[in-house]
Structure formats: C-alpha cells, structure tokens
Amino acid sequence: MSQHHSVTVDDVKAAQARLAGIAHLTPVLTSRIVNDRTHSEVFFKCENFQRTGAFKFRGAYNALVQLSQIQKQQGVITFSSGNHAQAIALAGKLLHIPTTIVMPDDAPEVKQQATRSYGAEVILYNRQETDREELAKTLASDRQLTLIPPYDHPHVIAGQGTTALELIQEVGQLDYLLICCGGGGLISGCAIATKAMLPKCKVIGVEPELADDATRSFHSKTLQTVTNPPTIADGVRTPSLGKLTFPLVLNYVDDMVTVSETAIINSLFFLWERLKIVVEPTGALAAAALLSGVVSVPNAKVGVIISGGNVDLAKVAKLYSGNY
C-alpha cells in the first residue's frame, strides 16, 4: 500500500466504531459574535472536552485496542511531553495494557502527575542530551514493548480522523475546515475523512509562524524541519511532519497558513471569554487563523477544530499580563 493511501476513510469509520461509547462525542459550539466578526457561519469542534482533555485519546485508543494479545500483555511505550502521553496512559488503563512514557524532565509537573495517575511508568530524560525517539526505541527493544508514536502511525491517524467525521455528521455541509498542525496526525486523519465525505470542502492547516515547518514542507513539497521552536503553542513544537503524515498532508490538504504568537494569544482569550471554554494555546491555533483574518472566507460554512484544553493556569495568567 502506498504512503498516500496508508489510511483511508474506511479506517477512520472503523476507528469510530471502536471508539463508540468510549471516547466522548464532543460538542460543536457556535457563536453569534464570531459569525458577525468573520461574516461566516462557524462551527467549533471542541476536543478540549475529550477524555484527557484533547483529541489525542482517539488515536491512542484506536491504536492500542488493535494490538495482539501478546503485545497487550507485554505493554506499550511512547514518547511525549503532552497530550499523547496522557492519552496512551488512559487508553492503557482502560484496556489493561501496561504503559511506559518517555517524557522530558522539564515537562510540566501537572502533566507528569496526570500521566502517572493513569498508572503509566514515566521515564524522564534531558531534552538537550537525549533523542527521545532513540531512547524510546532502545527501551522498546530491551523490554519487548510496542512503540506507539504520537502521530506517525496509521491507527493513530485514523483515530484522530474521527474528530472531523463527527463534526461533518453533526453539521452536514462545510465549505472550509481549519485544523492545527504539528506532526500531522490530526490534520491527516481529518483531511482523509473530510475529502471522502465532502470532496469540495477546503482543508486548511494552521501553524505558528515560529514553528512553520509543515507550511514550508507543504509549499516546497520537500520535508522541512524546525528545532525546539519557541512558540507558546507547545502541542505543535514537533520537529517535522512524519514519514506517513507528510505525503498524506500533500495529498489531502488544500493549504497551510501561519499565525503570529499575538494572534494565538488573542484567539486564546477570545475563546475563553466569549465561548466560556478552557482552551490551550495549541487549541486556539485554528481559530486564530480565522479571528485574525489570515483566513477570510465570508458567506461560508467553516469548521474549526479546537484540539485541546490542557493548559497551565499559571502560564495563562502570565500570558494575560503580557509576561511571555
């Protein structure tokens, strides 16, 4: 099977069946203020209400539930400082699969504690000295664990695609769908589902200006990387798209755009204040493109994925006072 078709809409639909009754069917919110401001009809798919507070649970559970009995008994390992870590840990707990998470030693204490609270073993490493992927691969080999990467895995991608599938099933027609992009798991899965259901719907990926590797990759058709980008959108600090996600993004996504840090912060507080929902900076990315005017599509039906709400409240307070 070619990498362009490593995941199909049938895989996304199968993932939806596996997730039924386990993942939350997250709400779709609308806002008259947003519609007036953008001259569009906007639908926010709120994955901040998903289990573990982000869309990542979908892909994690879909990957773990398909493992063989022996793989389930031996356990899984992943590398993540954020939402994928908690997603794998919870999915493992629900499926009685031992989980090991490789996490940087500077990861927020709250995320370390949350991951451990689901029963995962957390192994810390120094970001400056250690390649997390190599460490995870070594541990996987030594301990006979199955490595489940954060985005570059067909079952993870298919699981994330259920986000768009649900949105389309609820609202029907969409002209545009805006999605944040880090490693490309969410946007790949969602674009595959969208193009199958609504072929004319334009799928647009959104990145921070400070972490624009996927945007550069998309426009140059050559994989570009970025190293430890200083964006506040910590969920998209990935170095590059993956071997699977890059061709899928090229094949199914219509455009990639970037937004400034100021636009992300403004979007974050707009969503908090107007929609009354807790959103993390990465979760405000797609909305930032619309609210800042980077994407302007009047008289259109626009879907916006809010990817998560796992935010450090102390950091948000600093953002609010301008100390970032």
C-alpha positions, -999 to +999 in steps of 0.1 A: +000+000+000+014+034-010+020+060+017-005+083+000-032+057+009-017+044+042-050+054+058-085+055+042-119+068+052-128+032+059-101+031+085-115+063+101-150+048+101-137+016+117-120+037+143-153+055+150-169+021+157-141+011+181-144+044+199-182+044+203-192+046+239-156+051+250-144+084+235-166+114+242-188+127+214-176+162+219-198+192+215-200+216+185-203+252+196-213+283+176-210+320+184-230+349+170-201+372+178-177+350+158-202+348+129-207+386+128-170+392+130-160+368+103-191+371+082-192+333+081-211+305+098-185+290+122-187+256+140-162+249+167-155+211+173-144+212+210-119+184+217-110+202+249-140+182+262-125+149+251-111+123+276-077+135+288-086+170+275-076+166+239-082+147+206-052+125+212-073+099+231-090+089+199-058+078+181-042+063+213-072+041+220-077+031+183-040+020+182-040+001+215-072-017+210-059-033+178-028-048+193-024-086+195-030-103+229+008-108+233+015-071+226-011-061+251+004-083+278+039-071+271+029-034+271+035-003+250+058+027+251+056+062+237+075+095+238+055+126+246+056+157+268+020+164+265-014+152+254-004+119+237+013+108+270-019+111+290-040+096+261-018+065+259-018+061+297-056+063+299-061+040+269-037+015+285-056+017+318-089+011+301-076-019+281-054-033+310-022-027+289+010-016+308+022+018+295+056+034+296+060+071+287+093+088+278+089+124+289+114+154+291+124+162+327+112+198+322+076+187+313+051+204+335+047+186+368+009+186+363+013+166+331+038+142+347+014+136+376-016+132+353+002+106+333+013+087+364-023+089+378-034+067+349-009+040+360+018+047+335+056+044+342+072+078+334+108+078+323+124+113+323+152+124+300+172+156+294+160+174+263+194+188+255+213+155+259+189+128+247+170+120+215+136+109+229+127+087+199+160+068+201+156+063+238+120+050+233+132+026+206+160+013+228+137+007+257+111-009+234+137-033+222+151-041+256+117-046+273+099-061+243+074-032+243+054-020+213+062+016+203+031+038+196+044+071+182+024+103+188+014+109+152+032+088+126+012+056+129-018+046+106-041+036+136-033+068+154-040+089+122-073+070+116-084+076+152-077+113+150-097+115+118-129+106+137-128+142+150-138+155+115-161+126+109-182+135+139-182+172+130-194+165+095-220+140+107-234+167+131-233+199+109-236+184+074-222+208+048-189+226+054-170+248+029-138+250+049-122+231+078-094+247+098-071+224+118-039+230+138-008+211+125+021+197+145+033+163+135+003+160+111-017+131+127-048+152+133-048+171+101-041+139+080-068+119+095-093+148+094-085+156+058-089+120+047-123+119+063-134+153+050-124+147+014-144+114+014-175+130+029-173+165+015-150+165-016-154+202-022-146+212+014-112+230+016-090+217+044-065+243+057-038+236+082-026+263+107+008+266+123+026+292+144+049+315+124+076+303+148+071+266+140+063+267+103+080+235+092+048+219+078+038+250+060+073+252+044+071+215+036+037+218+020+047+247-003+081+233-012+070+197-015+102+188+005+102+178+041+114+207+062+123+207+099+124+231+129+143+226+162+128+235+195+107+264+182+099+290+209+061+291+202+037+292+231+017+265+212+035+237+229+015+210+213+030+218+178+067+220+187+073+188+167+104+190+145+087+179+113+058+161+097+062+123+098+070+098+070+034+088+068+018+122+075+038+143+051+025+125+019-010+125+034-008+162+040+004+168+004-023+146-010-054+157+011-048+192+025-056+223+003-035+249+020-013+257+050-011+291+067+008+305+097-003+329+126+017+351+149+021+345+186+000+376+193-028+361+171-027+328+191-029+347+224-057+369+212-076+338+200-070+320+232-085+347+254-113+353+229-124+317+232-121+318+270-140+350+273-166+346+246-172+309+243-166+303+280-144+273+274-109+265+286-085+261+256-048+256+255-027+278+231-024+250+206-062+245+208-066+282+198-044+279+167-070+271+140-094+297+154-065+322+154-063+320+116-100+329+113-102+355+140-070+373+129-081+374+093-053+353+079-081+331+066-111+352+054-139+333+038-172+354+041-205+337+035-190+303+041-197+274+065-164+269+084-154+241+108-127+249+133-111+221+154-103+232+190-077+205+196-074+205+234-077+223+267-048+211+289-034+244+300-012+255+328-033+282+345-002+300+360+012+303+325-022+317+312-021+343+339+013+354+327+001+355+291-028+377+302-004+401+319+019+401+288+048+383+305+056+356+280 
